[in-house]
Amino acid sequence: MSGPLQAFVTGNPIKHSKSPLLHGYWLKKYNISGTYSAIETDEQTLPKLIEQVRNGELRGGNVTIPHKQLAFDLCDQHTDTAKKIGAVNTIWAENGKIMGDNSDEYGFLANLTHQLPHWDLHKECAIILGAGGAARAILAALVDKGFKTIYLLNRTFARAEQLASEFDGPIVPQTLDQFDQLAPQADFVVNTSSIGMHGSRFDQLDVHKLPENAIVTDIVYTPLMTPLLQDAEARGLKIATGLGMLLHQAVPGFEIWFGQKPEVDEDLIQYMLAEIKNG
């Protein structure tokens, strides 16, 4: 791959992203003369950014909320994983064609396995909060894991229903206000929406309705302890924070753009935790 060693993360909003810190750490660790920056885009400017990848101005980048499905549409070719999920979070160019992959499922599962090795011991029922682009990878992961019932909760039922229809599996679409009724049977709860960022929190979502063995996780990592995770921990439930998903999902892209497979080790985790704590 020729051209400058420049990669990016794009979304809207994007200022909160810790991806530049993560990739900057790896670039320094492996003594690679490259850059990785955050670029905010909307539906009009995302295609222009991707054209810069096509013409070699940029090596590629990560795509985050809310552009993962739009990025899928803008790619010329997709990996099997991206096709299964129907969303893209990693792009690069090969022979003038934009390639799209999705490493979110891999990152999500690797993070859970690291923090809670036996998180999937009970797989009767899972609840997914949110039905946006990020939910697709989580949905695919829980279907692959063999959960018997997966409730997909969203503010608008139509969106949950549409997403559920795109996957094979025991997926039941519902609205968020059904959480309290469904919670008593849940083994696992995951927030895939942006709620938890910028001081936001779920309204009328009572974690005390969950059974004592339930596990709660959040893909939001800024803040590390979202209101949902704080409430779950106060309830005495096992929780998994979202930072590890960010770290693990970043590995494939870095290797593609910069030619080095990076390591997710304890030094990196502590570095990122310190950066998040410092804002």
C-alpha positions, 0 to 999 in steps of 0.5 A: 500500500502506497501513500502517506501513513495517515488514518482517521476515525470519523463520526458525529460527534467525534470529539469524545473519541479516544481512538487517536490516543490509542493509535497514537500510543501504538504509533509511538510504541512501534516507532511508526511515522504516521498519524491518526486523527478524529474527523467529524463528518455528516452524510454529505462530507463522509463520502468525500472523506472516503474518496480521499482513501480511494485516491490514496490521500489517506490510508483508511479509517474507523467509522463510528456512530452514526455512520456505520451503515452509510459507510457500508453503502459507500464501500465497494467490497465487504468482508464476510463479517461486514456483510453479516452485520450490515455495517462497517467500522473499518475501511481501506483501499485496494486497487482503487476499491474501498474495502469495508470490515467490521471488527466490533463483534470481535472487539465486543467478545474479546472485551467481555472474555477479558473482563468476565471470563464466564460471562456467557455461562447463562444464555437464556435471555439477553436484552440489547438497548438500542437498534442503531448501527452499533447494535448490529455487531452486538446482535450478531455476537449474541446470536452466534453465542447461542442466546435462546431469546434476544430482546431488542429494545429501541425508542421506536418499535419500527426501527427495532422491528426492521433490524430484527428482521435482518438477522436470523435468530431468536430476536424479539423487537420491543420498545425501551419502556418494556425493559422493566417487564422483561428485566426479571428474565435477563441474564445479560444486558448491553447498551449499544446506544450513545445514551450515557455520553454527555451526561445523558442517561436512560429514563425509567430503566430500573436495574433493580428488576434484573436478577442477581446473576445478571451481567450488564455491559455498555459499549460507551466508554466515555465516561468509563462508568456510565450511569447504567453501569453505576446503577448496575454496580450499586445493585451488586451486579457484575459489569463490564466497561466498554473500553476493552471493546475499543482497544480490541476492535482497533487491532485489525485496522491498525495492522492494515493501515500501518503494517504492524499488528499491535498488542492489547496489553496491561500497559495500554489498558492503564494508559487509556484508563489514565487518559479517560480519567484525566478527561 
